[in-house]
Amino acid sequence: MSPELKRPQTSKTLWEHVWRAWGRFHAGRTVSLFLLIAIVVVLLLGTQIVHLRDNPRGFALVLILMFVFFFVAMFLAIVEIVDIRRQHFAERERLYRTTLGEEEFVRELRSRVSTRRDQT
């Protein structure tokens, strides 16, 4: 029998560390945070439209780009709202199943309510 040859473990590259850190950072943040940052950046960059008064094509291009950004931001915000509502309803359903969805809990609750009613 020959001993198994183990490959030495290679160290991670800088980009692997960067991508892993970005994944950890992005996992805790919602899209709306990045949208708010992007809106501020677009507003600051949009102030350059003042210098395009004499150039109708440049003015139209910047205006179209700003409208496209606006509609993309609105679409992403709506998608996030739907996702938040979906998570909320799933959590509420799970909570219901763990309490009122159990027959033993419901029986105990009914018996306690009926004994209190009889006492009053």
C-alpha positions in Angstrom: 0.0 0.0 0.0 1.2 3.4 -0.8 0.6 6.4 1.4 -1.8 8.9 0.2 -0.2 12.0 -1.2 -1.6 15.2 0.3 -1.6 18.3 -1.8 -0.3 21.2 0.2 -3.1 23.8 0.9 -2.5 26.9 -1.1 -3.0 30.3 0.5 -5.9 32.5 -0.7 -5.2 35.3 -3.1 -6.0 38.9 -2.3 -9.1 38.8 -4.6 -10.5 35.8 -2.9 -10.3 37.6 0.4 -11.9 40.7 -1.2 -14.8 38.7 -2.7 -15.4 36.9 0.5 -15.5 40.2 2.5 -17.8 41.7 -0.1 -20.1 38.8 0.2 -20.2 39.1 4.0 -20.8 42.9 3.7 -23.5 42.5 1.0 -25.3 39.7 2.9 -26.2 42.1 5.7 -27.3 45.0 3.6 -30.5 45.5 1.6 -30.7 46.8 -1.9 -32.4 50.0 -0.6 -29.2 51.1 1.1 -27.3 50.9 -2.1 -30.1 52.6 -3.9 -30.0 55.5 -1.5 -26.2 55.9 -2.0 -26.7 55.7 -5.8 -29.4 58.3 -5.8 -27.1 60.8 -3.9 -24.3 60.1 -6.4 -26.6 60.5 -9.4 -28.0 63.8 -8.0 -24.4 65.1 -7.5 -23.4 64.0 -11.0 -26.7 65.4 -12.4 -25.7 68.9 -11.5 -23.4 68.9 -14.5 -26.5 69.2 -16.7 -26.3 72.9 -16.2 -23.2 73.0 -18.3 -25.0 71.4 -21.2 -27.5 74.2 -21.9 -25.9 74.9 -25.3 -25.6 71.2 -26.3 -29.1 69.8 -26.9 -27.8 66.2 -27.6 -25.7 66.1 -24.5 -28.6 67.5 -22.5 -31.0 64.9 -23.9 -28.5 62.1 -23.2 -28.0 63.1 -19.6 -31.7 63.5 -19.1 -32.4 60.1 -20.7 -29.8 58.5 -18.5 -31.3 60.1 -15.4 -34.8 58.8 -16.3 -33.4 55.3 -17.0 -31.7 55.4 -13.6 -35.0 56.6 -12.0 -37.0 53.7 -13.5 -34.4 51.1 -12.6 -34.3 52.4 -9.0 -38.1 52.3 -8.8 -38.1 48.8 -10.2 -35.5 47.6 -7.7 -37.4 49.3 -4.8 -40.7 47.6 -5.8 -38.9 44.2 -6.0 -37.5 44.8 -2.6 -40.9 45.8 -1.2 -42.3 42.6 -2.6 -39.5 40.5 -1.1 -39.9 42.2 2.3 -43.6 41.5 2.3 -43.0 37.9 1.2 -40.6 37.3 4.1 -43.0 39.0 6.5 -45.9 36.8 5.5 -43.7 33.6 5.6 -42.5 34.6 9.1 -46.0 35.3 10.3 -47.2 31.9 8.9 -44.3 30.1 10.6 -45.1 31.9 13.9 -48.8 30.9 13.6 -47.9 27.3 12.9 -45.6 27.1 16.0 -48.4 28.5 18.3 -52.0 28.4 17.2 -51.3 25.7 14.6 -50.7 23.1 17.2 -53.7 21.2 18.4 -52.4 20.7 21.9 -51.9 24.4 22.4 -55.4 25.2 21.0 -57.0 22.6 23.3 -55.2 24.0 26.4 -56.2 27.6 25.4 -59.9 26.6 25.0 -59.9 24.8 28.3 -58.4 27.8 30.1 -60.8 30.2 28.5 -63.8 28.1 29.4 -62.7 27.8 33.0 -62.3 31.5 33.3 -65.7 32.0 31.7 -67.2 29.7 34.2 -65.5 31.5 37.1 -67.0 34.9 36.1 
